[in-house]
Amino acid sequence: MAAFRDRIKALRRVPAGDLLRNPRNWRTHPQAQQDALRGILSEVGYADALLARETPDGELVLIDGHLRAETTPDQEVPVLVLDVTQAEADKLLLSLDPLAQLAETNKQALDSLLRDVQTGDSGLAKMFEGLAGENGLLEDGETSVTEVDIKPPPQMAWVLIGVPVVRYGDIQEHVDRIAATDGVSVMSTANDTFPKN
């Protein structure tokens, strides 16, 4: 098999506000997506580069990463500068998101990941909850929860657990795991409507 061309010519750190928005961008960004992006940026930070094409006069036009650029306009962000033509950039613009959406779901792996990943951000928790619902991971009678109300005294740490598929016993298991791993004292309360195992 012939090797594919590497079209990445540079990784640059550029103020997001200096990147030109692509006038042909066809994706819109609903509030839920904006909230989830702010959540992952807050809890993890930048872990992926934006994609841009360099024009003959040296300006960078976005191909992918419009929402990240809009969310952090005053921050320097990682940008992969591609050596592509306008036509190739349009093809990428039309292909990147749909290609990712063609992936199929391993429900067992997703369920395990959802149960292990924890977040204190409501936007991320709602997105994780949506993933669980869309993939049929909520059993009959189960309540989907994005936050557990934990109100310890001021000297103790407080934790929000975003567990999309949860019974009361699952909540306690996650609380116990956090306490054991991080060595913190945790008090939890849960609504009695959750079925207890």
Residue frames as qw, qx, qy, qz and C-alpha x, y, z in Angstrom:
[[0.000, 0.889, 0.458, 0.000, 0.00, 0.00, 0.00],
 [0.383, 0.533, -0.031, 0.754, 1.32, 3.43, -0.92],
 [0.310, -0.348, -0.479, 0.743, 2.02, 5.85, 1.93],
 [0.052, 0.876, 0.461, 0.129, -0.46, 8.68, 2.35],
 [0.323, 0.567, -0.093, 0.752, 0.73, 12.26, 2.16],
 [0.404, -0.530, -0.475, 0.575, 1.42, 14.14, 5.39],
 [0.164, 0.735, 0.318, 0.576, -0.22, 17.53, 4.91],
 [0.467, -0.858, -0.153, 0.148, 0.70, 18.97, 8.31],
 [0.573, 0.591, -0.163, 0.544, 3.43, 21.53, 7.83],
 [0.171, 0.361, -0.476, 0.783, 3.63, 23.06, 11.30],
 [0.446, -0.649, -0.604, 0.127, 2.25, 23.15, 14.81],
 [0.164, 0.405, -0.132, 0.890, 1.88, 26.74, 15.96],
 [0.218, -0.573, -0.645, 0.456, 0.51, 28.38, 19.07],
 [0.066, 0.356, 0.321, 0.875, -1.66, 31.25, 17.94],
 [0.243, 0.173, 0.458, -0.838, -4.06, 33.61, 19.77],
 [0.294, 0.411, 0.862, 0.042, -7.45, 32.09, 18.97],
 [0.224, 0.805, 0.302, -0.458, -8.84, 35.52, 18.19],
 [0.020, 0.618, -0.487, -0.616, -6.35, 35.88, 15.30],
 [0.292, 0.078, 0.909, 0.288, -7.70, 32.82, 13.48],
 [0.377, 0.123, -0.275, -0.875, -10.08, 33.60, 10.64],
 [0.625, 0.189, 0.648, -0.392, -13.45, 31.87, 10.81],
 [0.179, 0.029, 0.826, 0.533, -14.20, 29.77, 7.77],
 [0.430, 0.182, 0.005, -0.885, -17.15, 31.34, 5.93],
 [0.628, 0.074, -0.631, -0.448, -18.13, 27.89, 4.64],
 [0.014, -0.088, 0.895, -0.438, -18.36, 26.30, 8.10],
 [0.518, -0.256, -0.546, -0.607, -21.66, 24.42, 8.11],
 [0.519, -0.318, -0.747, 0.265, -21.69, 23.30, 11.76],
 [0.300, -0.701, 0.031, -0.646, -23.58, 25.18, 14.47],
 [0.374, 0.108, -0.764, 0.515, -22.93, 24.83, 18.18],
 [0.522, -0.649, -0.400, -0.384, -25.94, 24.46, 20.49],
 [0.331, -0.755, 0.328, -0.462, -25.71, 25.52, 24.13],
 [0.933, -0.313, 0.166, -0.060, -25.31, 21.93, 25.38],
 [0.847, 0.314, -0.063, 0.423, -22.20, 21.50, 23.21],
 [0.156, 0.757, -0.240, 0.588, -20.81, 24.85, 24.36],
 [0.626, -0.648, 0.254, -0.351, -21.36, 23.87, 28.00],
 [0.980, -0.110, 0.105, 0.127, -19.70, 20.46, 27.55],
 [0.661, 0.528, -0.143, 0.514, -16.71, 22.02, 25.79],
 [0.133, -0.774, 0.299, -0.541, -16.23, 24.56, 28.59],
 [0.842, -0.464, 0.190, -0.199, -16.43, 21.66, 31.03],
 [0.948, 0.077, 0.031, 0.306, -13.73, 19.57, 29.39],
 [0.408, 0.669, -0.191, 0.592, -11.50, 22.62, 28.91],
 [0.398, -0.742, 0.258, -0.474, -11.95, 23.46, 32.59],
 [0.878, -0.384, 0.257, -0.120, -11.33, 19.94, 33.90],
 [0.889, 0.046, 0.262, 0.372, -8.65, 18.81, 31.43],
 [0.118, -0.714, 0.276, 0.632, -7.58, 21.75, 29.25],
 [0.595, 0.632, -0.317, -0.382, -6.53, 21.83, 25.60],
 [0.630, -0.265, 0.724, 0.095, -5.67, 18.29, 24.47],
 [0.629, 0.443, 0.573, 0.282, -6.27, 18.60, 20.73],
 [0.214, -0.286, 0.245, 0.901, -5.14, 21.02, 18.04],
 [0.497, 0.692, 0.233, -0.469, -7.30, 23.17, 15.82],
 [0.626, 0.174, 0.555, 0.519, -6.83, 22.77, 12.06],
 [0.195, 0.852, 0.063, -0.481, -6.17, 25.69, 9.74],
 [0.714, 0.446, 0.300, 0.449, -5.08, 26.46, 6.20],
 [0.311, -0.561, 0.070, 0.764, -2.54, 29.21, 5.55],
 [0.496, 0.827, 0.255, -0.063, -3.51, 31.76, 2.91],
 [0.685, 0.456, 0.017, 0.568, -0.93, 33.26, 0.53],
 [0.023, 0.776, -0.158, 0.611, -0.77, 36.39, 2.70],
 [0.287, 0.248, -0.751, 0.540, 0.01, 34.33, 5.83],
 [0.547, -0.255, 0.270, -0.750, -3.40, 34.37, 7.53],
 [0.007, 0.016, -0.996, 0.089, -4.76, 31.19, 9.08],
 [0.611, -0.097, -0.206, -0.758, -8.30, 30.15, 8.14],
 [0.501, -0.185, 0.754, -0.383, -9.95, 27.57, 10.38],
 [0.488, 0.055, -0.764, -0.418, -10.96, 24.19, 9.03],
 [0.679, -0.415, -0.604, -0.044, -11.78, 22.57, 12.37],
 [0.477, -0.240, -0.496, 0.685, -12.05, 24.06, 15.86],
 [0.050, -0.574, -0.228, -0.785, -14.41, 26.99, 15.45],
 [0.599, -0.710, -0.290, -0.230, -16.12, 26.51, 18.82],
 [0.754, -0.351, -0.179, 0.525, -12.82, 26.15, 20.67],
 [0.370, 0.237, 0.075, 0.895, -11.55, 29.35, 19.05],
 [0.263, -0.639, -0.267, -0.671, -14.76, 31.21, 19.94],
 [0.724, -0.609, -0.325, 0.006, -14.69, 29.89, 23.51],
 [0.667, -0.532, 0.024, 0.521, -11.10, 30.97, 24.21],
 [0.492, 0.825, 0.123, 0.250, -10.50, 34.01, 21.95],
 [0.091, -0.933, 0.310, -0.157, -7.82, 35.56, 24.20],
 [0.748, -0.443, 0.487, 0.082, -5.81, 32.37, 24.68],
 [0.242, 0.558, -0.719, -0.335, -2.96, 31.01, 22.59],
 [0.887, 0.049, 0.353, -0.295, -4.14, 27.68, 21.21],
 [0.424, -0.276, 0.767, 0.395, -2.38, 24.82, 19.38],
 [0.655, 0.607, 0.045, -0.448, -3.03, 24.91, 15.64],
 [0.648, -0.027, 0.645, 0.406, -1.96, 22.36, 13.06],
 [0.301, 0.686, -0.200, -0.631, -1.24, 24.35, 9.92],
 [0.768, 0.216, 0.594, 0.102, -2.04, 22.29, 6.84],
 [0.049, -0.394, 0.543, 0.740, -0.53, 22.55, 3.39],
 [0.357, 0.441, 0.820, 0.072, -3.86, 22.19, 1.58],
 [0.017, 0.231, 0.409, 0.883, -5.65, 24.08, -1.16],
 [0.433, -0.010, 0.209, -0.877, -8.99, 25.80, -0.65],
 [0.755, 0.035, -0.441, -0.484, -10.71, 22.87, -2.39],
 [0.578, 0.029, -0.777, 0.247, -8.95, 20.35, -0.12],
 [0.032, -0.051, 0.558, -0.828, -9.83, 22.45, 2.93],
 [0.615, -0.020, -0.062, -0.786, -13.49, 22.40, 1.86],
 [0.745, 0.029, -0.640, -0.183, -13.33, 18.62, 1.52],
 [0.356, 0.022, -0.751, 0.555, -11.91, 18.31, 5.05],
 [0.277, -0.060, 0.294, -0.913, -14.51, 20.73, 6.38],
 [0.734, 0.002, -0.249, -0.631, -17.23, 18.53, 4.91],
 [0.769, 0.107, -0.629, -0.042, -15.67, 15.23, 6.06],
 [0.186, 0.338, -0.732, 0.561, -14.13, 15.47, 9.54],
 [0.469, -0.123, 0.502, -0.716, -17.25, 15.47, 11.72],
 [0.866, 0.139, -0.107, -0.468, -19.26, 13.01, 9.57],
 [0.621, 0.336, -0.699, 0.112, -16.30, 10.60, 9.52],
 [0.031, -0.239, 0.754, -0.610, -16.20, 10.61, 13.32],
 [0.640, 0.007, 0.293, -0.710, -19.97, 10.03, 13.44],
 [0.775, 0.235, -0.492, -0.320, -19.62, 6.87, 11.32],
 [0.148, 0.287, -0.880, 0.349, -17.93, 5.10, 14.25],
 [0.687, -0.381, -0.512, -0.346, -20.11, 2.51, 15.96],
 [0.390, -0.626, 0.411, -0.536, -20.56, 2.01, 19.70],
 [0.530, -0.004, -0.824, 0.201, -19.27, -0.86, 21.81],
 [0.500, -0.668, -0.171, -0.523, -21.97, -0.54, 24.48],
 [0.845, -0.409, -0.261, 0.223, -20.16, -2.64, 27.07],
 [0.578, 0.078, -0.122, 0.803, -17.02, -0.49, 26.78],
 [0.078, -0.552, -0.115, -0.822, -19.10, 2.71, 26.85],
 [0.675, -0.633, -0.279, -0.257, -21.01, 1.57, 29.94],
 [0.800, -0.282, -0.225, 0.480, -17.75, 0.77, 31.74],
 [0.387, 0.257, -0.015, 0.886, -16.23, 4.10, 30.76],
 [0.288, -0.636, -0.210, -0.685, -19.31, 6.06, 31.83],
 [0.760, -0.590, -0.271, -0.036, -19.29, 4.37, 35.23],
 [0.761, -0.212, -0.131, 0.599, -15.59, 5.10, 35.79],
 [0.295, 0.340, 0.070, 0.890, -15.27, 8.66, 34.48],
 [0.248, -0.725, -0.543, 0.344, -16.32, 11.31, 36.97],
 [0.236, 0.432, 0.151, 0.858, -16.94, 15.00, 36.50],
 [0.126, -0.508, -0.521, 0.674, -17.96, 17.94, 38.62],
 [0.099, 0.210, -0.262, -0.937, -19.14, 19.87, 35.56],
 [0.556, 0.383, 0.560, -0.480, -22.87, 19.87, 34.78],
 [0.543, 0.616, -0.279, -0.498, -22.37, 20.38, 31.03],
 [0.232, 0.384, -0.887, -0.110, -20.16, 17.31, 30.78],
 [0.302, 0.058, 0.872, -0.381, -22.45, 15.31, 33.07],
 [0.624, 0.477, 0.257, -0.562, -25.43, 16.09, 30.82],
 [0.500, 0.556, -0.558, -0.359, -23.47, 15.02, 27.76],
 [0.042, 0.239, -0.964, 0.108, -22.45, 11.74, 29.45],
 [0.463, 0.240, 0.673, -0.524, -26.06, 11.21, 30.53],
 [0.625, 0.543, -0.095, -0.553, -27.19, 11.75, 26.94],
 [0.314, 0.446, -0.818, -0.182, -24.69, 9.15, 25.74],
 [0.194, -0.017, 0.932, -0.307, -26.10, 6.64, 28.20],
 [0.546, 0.418, 0.438, -0.579, -29.67, 7.34, 27.14],
 [0.541, 0.587, -0.345, -0.493, -28.96, 7.30, 23.40],
 [0.354, 0.381, -0.850, -0.089, -27.24, 3.93, 23.72],
 [0.797, -0.275, -0.392, -0.369, -29.90, 2.22, 25.80],
 [0.468, 0.186, -0.712, 0.490, -27.78, 1.97, 28.92],
 [0.350, -0.205, 0.428, -0.808, -30.54, 3.08, 31.30],
 [0.156, -0.185, -0.970, -0.036, -32.49, 0.09, 32.57],
 [0.395, -0.596, -0.483, -0.506, -36.22, 0.23, 33.29],
 [0.622, -0.718, -0.310, 0.027, -36.82, 1.95, 36.59],
 [0.636, -0.183, -0.106, 0.742, -33.33, 3.45, 36.81],
 [0.003, 0.972, 0.165, -0.166, -32.97, 7.14, 37.39],
 [0.653, 0.432, -0.016, 0.622, -30.40, 9.07, 35.43],
 [0.425, -0.852, -0.127, 0.278, -28.40, 11.40, 37.64],
 [0.553, 0.659, -0.117, 0.496, -25.93, 14.10, 36.72],
 [0.056, 0.576, -0.465, 0.670, -25.19, 15.40, 40.19],
 [0.634, -0.424, -0.623, 0.171, -25.17, 13.97, 43.68],
 [0.208, -0.855, 0.054, -0.473, -25.79, 16.52, 46.39],
 [0.759, -0.158, -0.424, 0.467, -22.89, 16.29, 48.82],
 [0.127, -0.859, 0.025, -0.496, -22.83, 18.87, 51.62],
 [0.738, -0.202, -0.442, 0.468, -19.96, 18.30, 54.02],
 [0.350, -0.854, -0.131, 0.363, -18.80, 20.79, 56.63],
 [0.304, 0.934, -0.171, -0.072, -16.59, 23.61, 55.26],
 [0.285, -0.693, 0.651, 0.125, -13.34, 21.90, 56.27],
 [0.665, 0.023, 0.737, 0.115, -14.12, 18.85, 54.13],
 [0.002, 0.181, -0.635, -0.751, -13.84, 18.43, 50.37],
 [0.638, 0.389, 0.437, -0.501, -17.07, 18.28, 48.38],
 [0.186, -0.142, 0.835, 0.498, -17.57, 16.24, 45.25],
 [0.691, 0.371, 0.069, -0.616, -20.10, 16.13, 42.46],
 [0.419, -0.114, 0.870, 0.233, -20.36, 12.77, 40.79],
 [0.568, 0.416, -0.209, -0.678, -21.60, 12.70, 37.21],
 [0.259, -0.077, 0.959, 0.088, -22.65, 9.09, 36.78],
 [0.428, 0.074, -0.390, -0.812, -25.09, 8.73, 33.91],
 [0.738, -0.183, -0.575, -0.302, -26.37, 5.28, 34.90],
 [0.079, 0.334, -0.673, 0.655, -26.84, 5.04, 38.60],
 [0.657, -0.538, -0.500, -0.172, -28.59, 3.25, 41.43],
 [0.445, -0.857, 0.156, -0.209, -28.05, 4.23, 45.05],
 [0.882, -0.325, 0.231, 0.251, -25.46, 1.48, 45.52],
 [0.683, 0.466, 0.126, 0.548, -23.55, 2.79, 42.50],
 [0.039, -0.903, 0.071, -0.421, -23.43, 6.26, 44.06],
 [0.671, -0.698, 0.247, -0.042, -22.02, 4.92, 47.30],
 [0.902, 0.032, 0.208, 0.378, -19.47, 2.81, 45.41],
 [0.474, 0.667, 0.044, 0.574, -18.20, 5.90, 43.54],
 [0.303, -0.880, 0.142, -0.336, -18.10, 7.96, 46.73],
 [0.844, -0.466, 0.240, 0.115, -16.14, 5.23, 48.50],
 [0.817, 0.285, 0.151, 0.479, -13.72, 4.95, 45.56],
 [0.205, 0.825, -0.059, 0.524, -13.04, 8.70, 45.57],
 [0.540, -0.789, 0.204, -0.211, -12.50, 8.70, 49.32],
 [0.909, -0.244, 0.245, 0.234, -10.11, 5.74, 49.14],
 [0.712, 0.452, 0.142, 0.518, -8.17, 7.05, 46.14],
 [0.190, 0.740, -0.045, 0.644, -7.85, 10.68, 47.14],
 [0.467, -0.154, -0.615, 0.617, -7.76, 10.21, 50.92],
 [0.179, -0.272, 0.053, -0.944, -10.57, 12.69, 51.48],
 [0.177, 0.280, 0.807, -0.488, -13.51, 12.56, 53.82],
 [0.245, -0.130, -0.538, -0.796, -16.78, 12.39, 51.92],
 [0.325, 0.299, 0.718, -0.537, -20.35, 12.61, 53.10],
 [0.138, -0.086, -0.656, -0.737, -23.11, 11.91, 50.62],
 [0.467, 0.296, 0.558, -0.619, -26.86, 12.22, 50.52],
 [0.079, -0.029, -0.788, -0.609, -29.08, 10.65, 47.95],
 [0.574, -0.051, -0.021, -0.817, -32.76, 10.97, 47.31],
 [0.504, -0.075, 0.815, -0.275, -34.73, 7.99, 48.62],
 [0.765, 0.469, 0.063, -0.438, -36.34, 7.60, 45.22],
 [0.357, 0.549, -0.739, -0.156, -33.19, 5.83, 44.00],
 [0.951, -0.141, -0.202, -0.185, -33.68, 2.06, 44.16],
 [0.313, -0.694, 0.635, -0.128, -31.31, 0.64, 46.77],
 [0.647, 0.290, -0.695, -0.118, -29.45, -2.54, 45.82]]
